[in-house]
Amino acid sequence: MSGYLALLLTLLLPCLAGAAETVKVFSWSLTPQSQAVILGLERVLQRSLPVVSADGNAEQAVQVSRQLAPEKLQVLVVLGTQALMATAPRLKRTPIVFAMVADPYQTGAAYDRSRPNDHQENITGIASPPPLAEALRQTGVLFPTRRRWGLIYNPTEGASVELQQEFAALAKQASLTLTVQPADSAAAASAASQQMVAQGVEIFFLPPDQFSQTYAPALLAWGNEQRLLVVNGNPRIEPRGAVLSVTLDYDAVGVAAGHLVQRLLAGERPKTIPIAQFSPAKVEVDDRLLSRWASYPPGTRGTDRD
């Protein structure tokens, strides 16, 4: 009898192992942000998930998507715009939930922003543009009398241009004065930031694009010296020197994606689930800097917080 049980377990174990991997994660790269999303997913699904990464490489992303295509997965979770762009044209049957994608309507997975039901039949997910409006709102709460903003963008980087356009539209709606300067190098960004300070810019926003990482250290140093108020919107930047950071709450994004996965596992089909937009904000205030700004210049304590 014991021999029969041993044989039965031997036959069942591969099936059980396969069942444990019916949900898999494909991430563009493994960063603290993607790992936070994965932790949120795992907390909802109450299990660890196998993860494969493209390591931020476009060719590797295509290769990984081809390897995933024949796998019989119940759900594939795709994290990152580039990973979704590699996956959408190659996986047409595997149910897919995407997250960490600011604009899925530029990836081929979804077609029309005004019609979130219109997307590739095997794909659904969460569009998470950066919480720019919340950054403006939170800054207005802390510094209601300071309304002159500055922003640098890289005209050769598509995401940077889109962020600049969105930020400019939001600033206009809020009746803020926004000075925008293009730059495509650290030297050009340095010159642009100095010019804007000379023009009277009071608050500088570090956008969540790749380019801002090249000039952020100098601006954060100015923020620490109180030459300029800095608001950080980039989760990849160490924000010391920014009085306020408003970035995506990636754990909350992972939780939302986990609930979508549960719906598919329960039998819903991706084509019946509209693309959702969800940009939860993680807000952090540097109390040390805030206290210093509240009494600067001397004799104006509380002016910006009334």
C-alpha positions in Angstrom: 0.0 0.0 0.0 2.8 2.4 0.9 4.4 1.7 -2.5 1.1 2.6 -4.2 0.8 5.9 -2.3 4.4 6.8 -3.2 3.7 6.1 -6.9 0.5 8.2 -6.7 2.3 11.1 -5.1 5.0 10.9 -7.8 2.4 11.2 -10.5 0.5 14.0 -8.7 3.4 16.3 -7.7 4.2 17.6 -11.2 0.5 18.5 -11.6 0.4 20.2 -8.3 3.6 22.2 -9.1 2.0 23.2 -12.4 -1.1 24.4 -10.7 0.9 26.5 -8.3 2.3 28.4 -11.4 -0.9 29.0 -13.3 -0.4 32.7 -12.5 2.9 34.2 -13.6 4.4 37.8 -13.6 6.3 39.2 -16.5 8.1 42.5 -15.5 10.0 44.8 -17.7 12.6 45.2 -15.0 12.8 44.3 -11.3 12.9 47.7 -9.5 11.7 48.7 -6.0 8.5 49.9 -7.7 7.8 46.7 -9.6 8.6 44.6 -6.5 6.1 46.7 -4.5 3.5 45.9 -7.2 4.4 42.2 -6.9 4.1 42.2 -3.1 0.6 43.8 -3.4 -0.4 41.1 -5.9 0.9 38.3 -3.7 -0.9 39.7 -0.7 -4.2 39.6 -2.5 -3.6 36.2 -4.0 -2.1 34.8 -0.8 0.8 33.1 -2.5 4.2 33.7 -4.0 4.3 34.2 -7.8 6.9 33.1 -10.3 8.4 36.2 -11.9 10.3 36.6 -15.1 12.1 39.8 -16.1 13.3 41.4 -19.3 15.9 43.3 -17.3 15.0 46.5 -19.1 16.0 45.1 -22.5 13.7 45.3 -25.5 15.2 42.3 -27.3 15.0 40.2 -24.1 11.3 41.3 -23.6 10.4 40.0 -27.1 12.3 36.7 -26.3 10.5 36.3 -23.0 7.1 37.0 -24.6 7.8 34.2 -27.2 8.8 31.8 -24.4 5.6 32.6 -22.5 3.3 32.2 -25.5 3.0 28.3 -25.4 2.7 28.2 -21.6 -0.8 27.2 -20.4 -1.2 30.0 -17.8 -4.5 30.9 -16.3 -3.4 34.5 -16.0 -0.2 36.4 -17.0 0.4 39.6 -15.1 2.5 42.1 -17.3 4.2 45.0 -15.5 5.5 47.9 -17.5 4.7 49.6 -20.8 7.5 48.0 -22.7 6.7 44.6 -21.5 3.1 45.1 -22.6 4.2 46.3 -26.0 6.3 43.1 -26.4 3.5 40.8 -25.1 0.3 42.1 -26.8 1.1 41.1 -30.4 2.5 37.7 -29.4 0.1 36.4 -26.8 -3.5 36.3 -28.2 -5.0 33.6 -26.1 -3.4 33.8 -22.6 -5.5 36.0 -20.3 -3.4 39.0 -19.4 -3.7 41.6 -16.6 -1.4 44.6 -17.0 -0.2 47.2 -14.5 2.5 49.8 -14.1 1.4 51.2 -17.5 0.7 54.9 -17.7 -1.0 54.9 -21.2 -2.0 51.5 -22.5 -3.6 53.2 -25.6 -0.1 53.7 -27.0 0.9 50.0 -26.6 -1.4 48.2 -29.1 -3.2 46.4 -26.2 -6.0 49.0 -26.0 -7.3 51.2 -28.8 -9.3 54.3 -27.7 -9.0 56.2 -24.5 -12.6 57.3 -24.8 -13.7 53.7 -25.0 -12.1 51.6 -22.2 -14.1 48.6 -23.3 -12.3 48.5 -26.6 -9.1 46.5 -26.1 -7.5 43.2 -27.2 -9.9 40.4 -26.2 -7.4 38.5 -23.9 -6.1 41.6 -22.2 -7.4 43.9 -19.4 -5.6 46.0 -16.8 -5.0 49.2 -15.0 -3.8 52.5 -16.5 -1.8 54.4 -13.9 -0.7 57.8 -15.1 1.4 59.7 -12.6 -0.7 61.6 -10.0 0.3 65.0 -11.3 -3.0 66.7 -10.2 -2.5 65.4 -6.7 1.1 66.9 -6.7 -0.3 70.3 -7.5 -3.1 70.0 -5.0 -0.8 68.9 -2.1 1.6 71.7 -2.9 -1.2 74.2 -2.9 -2.3 73.1 0.6 1.2 73.6 1.9 2.2 76.7 0.0 -1.0 78.5 -1.2 0.8 81.8 -1.9 3.5 80.3 -4.2 2.2 79.9 -7.7 5.2 80.2 -10.0 6.2 76.7 -11.2 9.1 75.5 -13.3 9.4 72.3 -15.4 12.2 70.9 -17.6 11.4 68.3 -20.2 13.4 66.4 -22.8 12.0 67.0 -26.3 13.6 63.8 -27.6 11.9 61.6 -25.0 8.3 60.8 -25.7 7.2 60.2 -22.2 8.9 63.4 -21.1 7.0 65.4 -23.7 3.7 63.8 -22.7 4.3 64.6 -19.0 5.1 68.2 -19.9 1.9 68.5 -21.9 -0.2 67.0 -19.1 1.4 69.1 -16.4 1.0 72.3 -18.4 -2.7 71.6 -18.9 -3.2 70.9 -15.2 -1.3 74.0 -14.2 -3.5 76.1 -16.5 -6.6 74.7 -15.0 -5.3 75.6 -11.5 -4.4 79.1 -12.7 -0.7 78.6 -11.9 2.1 80.3 -13.7 4.3 77.6 -15.4 7.6 78.3 -17.0 8.7 75.3 -19.2 12.2 74.8 -20.7 13.3 72.0 -23.0 16.7 70.3 -22.5 18.4 67.2 -23.7 21.5 67.0 -21.6 22.5 67.6 -18.0 24.3 70.8 -19.0 21.3 72.2 -20.8 19.1 71.3 -17.9 21.4 73.1 -15.5 21.4 76.2 -17.7 17.6 76.1 -18.0 17.1 75.7 -14.2 19.3 78.7 -13.5 17.5 80.8 -16.1 14.1 79.9 -14.5 15.3 80.8 -11.0 16.5 84.1 -12.4 13.0 84.6 -13.9 11.4 84.2 -10.4 10.3 80.5 -10.5 9.4 79.5 -6.9 8.6 75.8 -7.2 10.3 73.3 -9.4 8.7 69.9 -10.2 10.8 66.8 -10.9 8.7 64.8 -13.3 8.6 60.9 -13.3 10.5 60.5 -16.5 13.9 59.1 -17.2 15.5 62.4 -18.0 14.9 64.2 -14.7 17.3 61.8 -13.0 20.2 63.5 -14.8 19.5 67.0 -13.3 17.7 66.2 -10.1 20.8 66.2 -7.8 21.6 69.9 -8.5 18.0 71.0 -8.0 17.6 68.9 -4.8 20.8 70.6 -3.5 19.1 74.0 -4.2 16.0 72.7 -2.4 18.1 71.7 0.6 19.7 75.2 0.6 16.2 76.8 0.3 17.1 78.5 -3.0 14.1 76.8 -4.5 11.0 74.8 -3.4 11.3 71.3 -5.0 8.4 68.9 -5.4 9.4 65.4 -6.4 7.2 63.3 -8.6 9.8 60.7 -9.6 9.8 57.5 -7.5 13.3 56.5 -8.7 14.9 59.7 -7.2 16.1 59.9 -3.6 14.0 62.9 -2.6 16.2 64.5 0.1 16.0 68.2 -0.7 12.4 68.0 -1.9 9.9 69.4 0.6 7.2 67.2 -0.9 7.1 63.9 -2.8 4.0 62.8 -4.6 4.5 59.5 -6.5 2.4 56.5 -7.4 1.6 54.1 -4.6 2.8 50.9 -6.3 1.6 48.6 -3.5 -1.9 49.9 -4.0 -1.5 49.3 -7.8 -0.5 45.7 -7.1 -3.5 45.2 -4.8 -5.8 46.5 -7.6 -4.2 44.2 -10.1 -4.5 41.3 -7.7 -8.3 41.8 -7.5 -8.4 41.8 -11.3 -6.5 38.5 -11.4 -9.0 37.1 -8.9 -11.9 38.0 -11.2 -10.3 36.2 -14.1 -9.6 33.1 -12.0 -13.2 33.2 -10.9 -14.3 32.9 -14.6 -14.7 36.4 -16.0 -13.2 37.0 -19.4 -10.8 39.9 -20.0 -12.8 41.2 -23.0 -15.7 41.9 -20.7 -13.7 44.0 -18.2 -13.0 47.7 -19.2 -9.5 49.2 -18.8 -9.5 50.9 -15.4 -7.7 54.1 -14.5 -6.1 54.2 -11.1 -3.4 56.5 -9.9 -3.2 56.2 -6.1 -0.8 58.7 -4.6 2.0 58.2 -2.1 2.6 61.5 -0.4 5.6 62.2 1.7 6.5 65.5 3.4 10.0 66.4 4.6 9.0 68.0 7.9 12.5 69.4 8.5 12.4 71.3 5.3 8.8 72.3 5.7 9.5 73.8 9.1 12.4 75.8 7.6 10.3 77.1 4.8 7.5 78.1 7.1 9.9 80.6 8.8 11.7 81.8 5.7 12.4 84.6 5.1 12.6 85.6 8.8 9.3 87.0 10.2 7.0 85.1 7.8 6.4 82.0 9.9 3.1 80.5 8.9 2.5 82.7 5.9 2.5 79.8 3.4 0.3 77.6 5.6 -2.5 80.0 6.4 
